Amino acid sequence: MKPNYRRCVSCRRVGPKQEFWRLVRLAGGTTVCLDQGQGRSAYLCPRADCLRLAQRKNRLGRALKASLPETLWETLWQRLGETSQDPPPPPTAEEDDR
Ligand SMILES: [Zn+2]
């Protein structure tokens, strides 16, 4: 595996580390942070499938040897919504009035 490649804890896909979310259990504690911090890290694709699997099977918790607080899961789901590539629904058409 190349040095800057990481593996998703859910689907085992390998890719450049910037493609993944990084979860970090801070050294010396059980606090889990997103993106930043020094400590044991786990990586996850920013995809609903991977997030769901990681949550249901506690993949991240096991990889990090710490439990993730509910608020962190909420943050991840929220972030997934923000980064979604789906276009927003079109505004309601009013062309049928004629
Ligand atoms: Zn994945």
Residues whose N, C-alpha, C, O or C-beta is under 5 A from the ligand:
A	BS01	ZN	C8 S10 C11 R12 R13 C45 C50
